[in-house]
Amino acid sequence: MNLHWLPVVLLGQFLSYTFVFEIAIAQDPFPVSIRVDAAVSQGPLSPIWRYFGADEPNYAYMKDGSKLLGQLGELSKDDVYFRTHNLLTTGDGTPALKWGSTNAYTEDSQGNPVYDWTIVDRIFDEYLARGVRPYVQIGFMPKALSSKPEPYQHAFGRGATFEELFCGWAQPPKDYDKWGELVYQWARHCKERYGEKEVLTWYWQTWNEADAPYWKGTPEQFHKLNDIALAAVRRALPGARVGGPDTANGGNEFMKGFLKHCVEGKNFATGEIGTPLDFVSFHAKGAPEVVDGHIQMGIHQHLRAIESGFRTIASFPTLKSLPIILGESDPEGCAACRGDRFGYRNGTVYSSYTAASFARKHDLARKHGVNLKGALTWAFTFEDQPYFAGFRQLASNGIPLPVLNIFRMMSKMNGDRLSVTSSHEIALEEMIQNGVRNTPDVAAIASRNEKQVAIMVWHYHDDDVVGPEASIELAVDGLPAKFEAAEVIHYRVDQFHSNAYDAWRRMGAPASPDPKQYAELETASQLANLPASKPLTIENGAAKLAFKLPRQGVSLIVLECR
C-alpha cells in the first residue's frame, strides 16, 4: 500500500475519541430526480468489488479474522479473493501491525533448502473453508535468501522511522535459482494439497509495490525476480493464472518499464521474448486532508491514479484487453495507521465514499475501453485491538463496520448494468478534476437480471460535515410486465441503519462491551431494511418511489419478482 500518511502517524498519539453527536441545523431537503431505464443495457455489470486484502496474513485464522472471512465468503461463495503480504516471510507466525510470517523457507547448516508449508497451509485452508480463494502474492524474501538479511523484522508503531520499516524482507534474493525453486515447490505443493482444478482458479503475482520501498533492488532485478517466479508457478501448474506487477502507481516509469519488458524484453527465466501475463494489476489511493477541523476526502486523486494506470495499460495494444485488477484501491494508504485523522473509517464517510468511488471505477474502465476485473479493498480486521480504533478495516472485534454493508449491497447487484441519470450527479470529468467539494454527489448505479432490478443510490460529499437531506424521486421505466407484482426491498446504510459504530457511541462507547451490548452491536451491524412508507405501484412498465436520503447515506432499492 501507499505509505504517504505514515511519517505523520508514527509521530502521533493513539486515537482519542471526542463524542459529539452532531445535530443538523434545520435545513430543507434539496430535490433530486433519478431515472433508471430498465430496458437499456450497458453490458454486464462486472462484480469488481469481490477482492480484499491485508498486510497481516496470520489474522486469517484467528477468531475475528476467521469470522470476517466467513462473512466475506457469504457475499459470493468461492468467488471472493483475498490478497495478503508476508506469505513467504520468515518467522513463527506471530502477527503484528504490518507484519506476518509463515517460515515457509529456511536452510540447514549446509545451506540446503528446508520447506515448511504448515502456516501458509493454515492460512489458505481458512480461506477456502470460508468460501474465499487466494490471490497469491509471492513474497516477501525469506531471511535465509535475503541478500541483506539484517535487520529483518521492522518495529512498526514502536519508534521505527519510515526508512526503517523496509528491512531484510524487502531485499533481492542472494540466489535466484533457490528463489525459483522455492516458488516452484510452493505451487506444486498447492496443486497436490488443493487439487489442480481449484488452484487454477487462483491469481498469482510477485511482490508488492516494487516501485516503492517494498523493493530494495533495481527495476531490472525485479523483472528477473518476477520472470523466475512466474515461470516457476507455470512449471508446477502450466495453466496457472499469473500477472502483476501490483505497483503503487499505474502510470509511472516503473510500470511502463515493467510492461515493456513483459511485451518485448528477454525473459530472465526462459530466454524467450516476453513474459506471459493473464492479468495486469496496479494500486490507486486517495488522499484525505484535515481542513478547518474536519476530514476532506480526496476522491479526485484516487480516480486520477486509476485513470493514469488505465491509460498506461491501454497504450500497449497487446495488453489492453487483458483483465485489470486494482490490487489495492482505497481512500488512502495505510490500513494499520490510526489517529484522529483516520477516525472517519469507522462511520459513513468511508461507506458513502466506497459506493460513489466504485461506480466511477466502472465508468473509467468504460471510458478507456479496458477490462476492469476487480478493485481490491485493502481492509480486513486487526485482532485484539480497542473497539473502533480507527484502523482501515471491515470489522472491529468481530463487529462489521458500515463499509462492509456497502459490499453486502453490491453483492445483491448482478446481471446487466442499466442506464441511469440523476439531476444531482457530479460528472466524471468534474469529479476527477475537482472532487466533490461544492454540491454533493447524489447518484446511482443499477442492474437487472431475469428476476430483479437493483438500484444503489448514494449521497456523498468529500467534506465530513453536516448537510441537508436529499429528497429523492426515483423513476424506473422499461420494466417487463412480470415486474408489475414485484416486491420492493429498501436497504439502507446511514447514521442509524446498518451502523454499529454509531450504535456503540450511543451506548456510551464502552471499552469492553458486555455480552448484551455486544449482541446489540452485532444486530446493529447487519444490513438493515427500511419499512415501506407506502406500496409501490408499477404500471405500464414504470415505477416511482420517493424517499429521503441523509448526507453520507446509501440506499439499495431492489424490485424482485416472486
ZAMARGU-4260 file (C-alpha; in steps of 0.2 Angstrom, whole numbers, plus 5000, padded with zeros to 4 digits):
<rodrens>
0) 5000/5000/5000 | 5005/5018/4998 | 5013/5025/5014 | 5012/5044/5011 | 5002/5045/5028
5) 5015/5035/5038 | 5028/5048/5045 | 5014/5059/5052 | 5005/5044/5060 | 5021/5037/5068
10) 5024/5053/5077 | 5006/5055/5083 | 4997/5048/5098 | 4984/5034/5099 | 4967/5038/5093
15) 4957/5049/5106 | 4939/5050/5105 | 4928/5065/5107 | 4910/5060/5106 | 4900/5075/5100
20) 4883/5070/5092 | 4880/5081/5078 | 4863/5089/5077 | 4860/5096/5060 | 4853/5114/5059
25) 4836/5113/5051 | 4838/5114/5033 | 4826/5110/5019 | 4830/5094/5009 | 4835/5098/4991
30) 4826/5089/4977 | 4835/5075/4967 | 4827/5066/4952 | 4834/5049/4947 | 4829/5040/4932
35) 4833/5022/4928 | 4829/5014/4911 | 4827/4996/4914 | 4826/4992/4895 | 4843/4999/4891
40) 4858/4988/4895 | 4876/4995/4896 | 4883/4977/4896 | 4887/4966/4910 | 4890/4974/4927
45) 4906/4966/4932 | 4907/4962/4951 | 4923/4971/4954 | 4920/4973/4972 | 4924/4954/4976
50) 4943/4957/4981 | 4950/4961/4998 | 4967/4961/5006 | 4978/4965/5021 | 4996/4966/5027
55) 4994/4953/5041 | 4992/4935/5034 | 4991/4927/5051 | 4975/4936/5057 | 4965/4925/5044
60) 4964/4910/5056 | 4962/4920/5072 | 4945/4922/5080 | 4939/4939/5072 | 4949/4935/5056
65) 4940/4919/5053 | 4923/4926/5057 | 4926/4940/5045 | 4932/4929/5031 | 4916/4919/5033
70) 4906/4935/5031 | 4916/4939/5015 | 4913/4922/5008 | 4895/4923/5011 | 4894/4938/4999
75) 4898/4927/4984 | 4904/4909/4989 | 4920/4904/4981 | 4920/4919/4970 | 4929/4931/4983
80) 4948/4933/4983 | 4960/4938/4996 | 4977/4945/4994 | 4990/4947/5008 | 5008/4951/5011
85) 5021/4941/5020 | 5016/4923/5014 | 5035/4919/5012 | 5042/4930/5027 | 5052/4921/5040
90) 5045/4920/5057 | 5035/4909/5069 | 5018/4916/5063 | 5016/4929/5077 | 5006/4943/5070
95) 5010/4962/5072 | 5004/4978/5064 | 5010/4977/5045 | 5019/4961/5049 | 5016/4942/5047
100) 5026/4926/5044 | 5025/4908/5039 | 5043/4902/5040 | 5040/4893/5023 | 5058/4893/5019
105) 5074/4891/5030 | 5090/4882/5026 | 5100/4869/5036 | 5118/4871/5042 | 5124/4866/5024
110) 5114/4879/5016 | 5101/4866/5009 | 5083/4872/5007 | 5070/4867/5021 | 5052/4870/5016
115) 5038/4870/5029 | 5021/4874/5022 | 5012/4872/5039 | 5007/4890/5042 | 5004/4895/5024
120) 4993/4880/5023 | 4983/4885/5038 | 4980/4902/5030 | 4974/4895/5013 | 4964/4882/5022
125) 4955/4895/5032 | 4951/4905/5016 | 4944/4890/5007 | 4934/4884/5022 | 4926/4901/5022
130) 4922/4902/5004 | 4936/4913/4999 | 4950/4910/4987 | 4969/4915/4987 | 4975/4930/4976
135) 4993/4923/4980 | 5006/4937/4982 | 5023/4928/4980 | 5034/4937/4994 | 5042/4943/5004
140) 5060/4937/5004 | 5064/4923/5017 | 5078/4928/5029 | 5089/4914/5023 | 5088/4920/5005
145) 5089/4939/5008 | 5105/4947/5001 | 5105/4959/5016 | 5095/4950/5030 | 5099/4961/5045
150) 5089/4969/5052 | 5075/4958/5046 | 5058/4962/5056 | 5053/4980/5057 | 5046/4989/5073
155) 5031/4997/5066 | 5022/5008/5079 | 5037/5005/5091 | 5048/5020/5086 | 5053/5015/5069
160) 5056/5028/5056 | 5049/5027/5038 | 5065/5021/5031 | 5067/5008/5045 | 5051/4998/5040
165) 5059/4991/5025 | 5071/4978/5031 | 5079/4962/5025 | 5062/4955/5019 | 5062/4969/5006
170) 5079/4964/4998 | 5083/4954/4982 | 5087/4936/4984 | 5106/4931/4985 | 5102/4916/4975
175) 5089/4917/4961 | 5090/4899/4957 | 5084/4895/4975 | 5071/4908/4974 | 5064/4900/4958
180) 5064/4883/4966 | 5055/4889/4982 | 5041/4896/4971 | 5040/4880/4961 | 5039/4869/4977
185) 5026/4880/4984 | 5015/4880/4968 | 5017/4861/4967 | 5013/4859/4985 | 4997/4869/4982
190) 4992/4858/4967 | 4994/4842/4977 | 4985/4849/4993 | 4970/4858/4985 | 4969/4850/4968
195) 4974/4857/4951 | 4956/4862/4947 | 4955/4873/4962 | 4972/4881/4961 | 4969/4885/4943
200) 4955/4897/4949 | 4968/4907/4959 | 4978/4923/4955 | 4997/4923/4956 | 5008/4938/4956
205) 5025/4943/4963 | 5029/4955/4977 | 5020/4971/4982 | 5024/4989/4976 | 5041/4986/4969
210) 5041/5004/4963 | 5041/5009/4982 | 5052/5005/4996 | 5045/4987/4997 | 5058/4983/4985
215) 5076/4987/4988 | 5083/4981/4971 | 5083/4989/4954 | 5069/4988/4941 | 5079/4975/4931
220) 5081/4964/4947 | 5063/4965/4949 | 5060/4959/4931 | 5071/4945/4935 | 5063/4941/4951
225) 5046/4941/4943 | 5051/4931/4927 | 5058/4917/4938 | 5044/4917/4950 | 5030/4916/4936
230) 5040/4903/4926 | 5041/4893/4942 | 5022/4894/4945 | 5019/4889/4927 | 5032/4874/4928
235) 5022/4867/4943 | 5005/4872/4935 | 5005/4876/4917 | 4988/4883/4916 | 4990/4895/4932
240) 4983/4912/4931 | 4999/4924/4933 | 5000/4943/4932 | 5006/4958/4940 | 5015/4969/4945
245) 5004/4977/4958 | 5014/4993/4958 | 5009/5008/4969 | 5007/5018/4954 | 4999/5013/4937
250) 5006/5027/4927 | 5024/5029/4932 | 5040/5024/4923 | 5042/5009/4933 | 5026/5002/4927
255) 5029/5007/4909 | 5046/4998/4910 | 5038/4983/4918 | 5025/4981/4904 | 5038/4985/4890
260) 5049/4971/4897 | 5034/4959/4898 | 5029/4963/4880 | 5046/4964/4871 | 5060/4960/4884
265) 5071/4945/4886 | 5063/4933/4899 | 5076/4930/4913 | 5069/4913/4916 | 5066/4906/4898
270) 5077/4916/4887 | 5062/4919/4876 | 5055/4936/4871 | 5041/4942/4883 | 5034/4937/4900
275) 5016/4930/4899 | 5003/4940/4909 | 4985/4934/4912 | 4981/4950/4921 | 4988/4967/4924
280) 4987/4975/4942 | 4992/4991/4950 | 4986/5001/4965 | 4977/5018/4967 | 4974/5028/4983
285) 4965/5044/4988 | 4972/5057/4999 | 4961/5064/5013 | 4966/5080/5022 | 4961/5089/5038
290) 4953/5105/5033 | 4945/5118/5045 | 4945/5104/5058 | 4936/5091/5048 | 4941/5077/5036
295) 4940/5081/5017 | 4942/5066/5006 | 4952/5065/4991 | 4942/5055/4979 | 4949/5065/4964
300) 4966/5059/4967 | 4960/5041/4969 | 4951/5042/4952 | 4966/5051/4944 | 4978/5037/4949
305) 4966/5024/4942 | 4964/5034/4925 | 4983/5035/4924 | 4985/5016/4926 | 4971/5013/4913
310) 4980/5024/4901 | 4997/5016/4903 | 4990/4999/4900 | 4979/5004/4886 | 4995/5011/4877
315) 5001/4993/4875 | 4989/4986/4861 | 4993/4968/4866 | 4989/4971/4884 | 4973/4982/4883
320) 4961/4968/4883 | 4968/4959/4897 | 4959/4959/4914 | 4964/4973/4925 | 4964/4971/4944
325) 4967/4986/4955 | 4977/4976/4968 | 4974/4989/4981 | 4961/5003/4979 | 4957/5014/4994
330) 4953/5031/5001 | 4971/5032/5007 | 4987/5022/5010 | 4990/5014/5027 | 4977/5002/5034
335) 4987/4999/5050 | 4989/5018/5054 | 4977/5026/5066 | 4975/5043/5074 | 4962/5057/5074
340) 4963/5059/5055 | 4958/5041/5052 | 4943/5040/5063 | 4932/5043/5048 | 4935/5025/5043
345) 4923/5019/5057 | 4907/5028/5050 | 4898/5033/5035 | 4911/5044/5026 | 4920/5028/5022
350) 4904/5019/5017 | 4897/5033/5006 | 4914/5036/4998 | 4915/5017/4994 | 4898/5017/4985
355) 4902/5033/4975 | 4920/5028/4970 | 4916/5010/4965 | 4903/5017/4952 | 4916/5028/4945
360) 4929/5014/4943 | 4916/5006/4931 | 4914/5022/4922 | 4933/5025/4920 | 4935/5007/4913
365) 4921/5011/4900 | 4929/5027/4896 | 4946/5019/4892 | 4939/5003/4884 | 4949/4992/4896
370) 4943/4976/4905 | 4942/4980/4924 | 4940/4963/4933 | 4942/4969/4951 | 4946/4983/4963
375) 4953/4976/4979 | 4949/4984/4995 | 4964/4984/5007 | 4955/4982/5023 | 4952/4967/5034
380) 4952/4967/5053 | 4965/4969/5067 | 4965/4956/5081 | 4965/4961/5100 | 4964/4980/5097
385) 4952/4993/5105 | 4935/4994/5098 | 4933/5006/5083 | 4952/5011/5085 | 4952/5020/5068
390) 4961/5006/5058 | 4955/5004/5040 | 4946/4988/5042 | 4929/4980/5038 | 4926/4974/5056
395) 4931/4979/5073 | 4932/4965/5086 | 4920/4954/5076 | 4908/4969/5073 | 4906/4974/5055
400) 4908/4992/5051 | 4896/5002/5039 | 4908/5000/5025 | 4905/4981/5025 | 4887/4984/5022
405) 4891/4993/5006 | 4899/4977/5000 | 4884/4967/5005 | 4873/4979/4995 | 4885/4977/4980
410) 4884/4958/4981 | 4865/4959/4978 | 4868/4968/4961 | 4871/4957/4946 | 4866/4955/4928
415) 4867/4970/4916 | 4871/4987/4920 | 4857/4999/4916 | 4856/5017/4910 | 4854/5029/4925
420) 4853/5048/4925 | 4852/5060/4941 | 4849/5078/4942 | 4862/5080/4956 | 4876/5068/4949
425) 4894/5075/4948 | 4900/5072/4931 | 4915/5060/4930 | 4927/5073/4922 | 4922/5086/4935
430) 4925/5073/4949 | 4942/5069/4943 | 4947/5087/4941 | 4939/5094/4957 | 4932/5080/4968
435) 4916/5083/4977 | 4919/5100/4985 | 4904/5111/4982 | 4887/5102/4979 | 4885/5084/4985
440) 4886/5069/4973 | 4869/5061/4973 | 4868/5047/4960 | 4865/5029/4957 | 4870/5013/4948
445) 4858/5000/4943 | 4857/4982/4937 | 4845/4970/4930 | 4843/4951/4929 | 4829/4940/4925
450) 4821/4941/4942 | 4826/4958/4949 | 4831/4976/4946 | 4843/4984/4959 | 4847/5002/4961
455) 4860/5008/4973 | 4859/5027/4977 | 4872/5037/4987 | 4873/5054/4995 | 4891/5058/4995
460) 4902/5074/4999 | 4921/5075/5002 | 4919/5085/5017 | 4914/5076/5033 | 4902/5090/5039
465) 4883/5090/5042 | 4872/5094/5027 | 4854/5093/5022 | 4845/5078/5016 | 4841/5074/4998
470) 4823/5072/4993 | 4824/5058/4980 | 4811/5055/4967 | 4816/5038/4959 | 4808/5033/4942
475) 4811/5016/4934 | 4805/5014/4916 | 4805/5000/4904 | 4801/4986/4916 | 4795/4969/4909
480) 4777/4965/4913 | 4781/4952/4925 | 4788/4966/4937 | 4770/4973/4940 | 4769/4961/4955
485) 4787/4964/4961 | 4791/4965/4979 | 4801/4981/4984 | 4815/4979/4997 | 4824/4995/5003
490) 4841/4993/5011 | 4850/5007/5020 | 4866/5012/5027 | 4867/5029/5037 | 4869/5035/5055
495) 4855/5025/5062 | 4854/5010/5050 | 4867/4996/5047 | 4879/5006/5058 | 4887/4998/5073
500) 4899/5012/5076 | 4886/5025/5079 | 4876/5012/5090 | 4892/5010/5100 | 4894/5028/5103
505) 4876/5030/5108 | 4878/5017/5121 | 4892/5027/5128 | 4907/5020/5119 | 4911/5005/5131
510) 4929/5000/5130 | 4923/4982/5133 | 4905/4979/5129 | 4896/4966/5140 | 4888/4952/5131
515) 4871/4961/5130 | 4879/4976/5122 | 4889/4965/5110 | 4874/4957/5104 | 4866/4974/5101
520) 4881/4979/5091 | 4880/4963/5081 | 4862/4967/5077 | 4866/4985/5073 | 4880/4979/5061
525) 4868/4969/5049 | 4862/4976/5033 | 4845/4984/5038 | 4829/4986/5028 | 4818/5002/5029
530) 4800/4999/5031 | 4790/5004/5016 | 4781/5020/5018 | 4768/5016/5005 | 4766/5002/4992
535) 4775/5004/4976 | 4764/5004/4961 | 4770/4998/4944 | 4760/5002/4928 | 4765/5000/4910
540) 4782/4996/4915 | 4785/5011/4925 | 4788/5013/4944 | 4790/5028/4956 | 4797/5029/4973
545) 4801/5044/4984 | 4812/5044/5000 | 4824/5055/5009 | 4842/5051/5009 | 4853/5059/5023
550) 4871/5065/5019 | 4883/5050/5018 | 4868/5039/5017 | 4867/5024/5004 | 4851/5015/4999
555) 4849/4999/4989 | 4831/4998/4981 | 4828/4980/4975 | 4812/4976/4964 | 4811/4957/4965
560) 4799/4946/4955 | 4792/4932/4965
</rodrens>
